[in-house]
């Protein structure tokens, strides 16, 4: 199933100020075994609601839950 993203020509990319706060139950954190790298994933629906979709790589899914995609900016999990 292919995902389609509609962007209206009048829509401008939202400027994100500071580090976004994402609820813990709507995000996932993966850390490498040696602790050198940390990846954050956000639920796809939440990314669109919070207007973070421009900062999400929808082609890279969470290994265990396909509803979560990789977010390319750091987030605060609250």
PyMOL commands that set and color helices and strands:
alter all, ss='L'
color gray80, all
select helices_A, chain A and resi 24-26+44-49+53-55
alter helices_A, ss='H'
color red, helices_A
select strands_A, chain A and resi 21-22+27-31+38-43+56-61+68-71+76-77
alter strands_A, ss='S'
color yellow, strands_A
deselect
rebuild
show_as cartoon
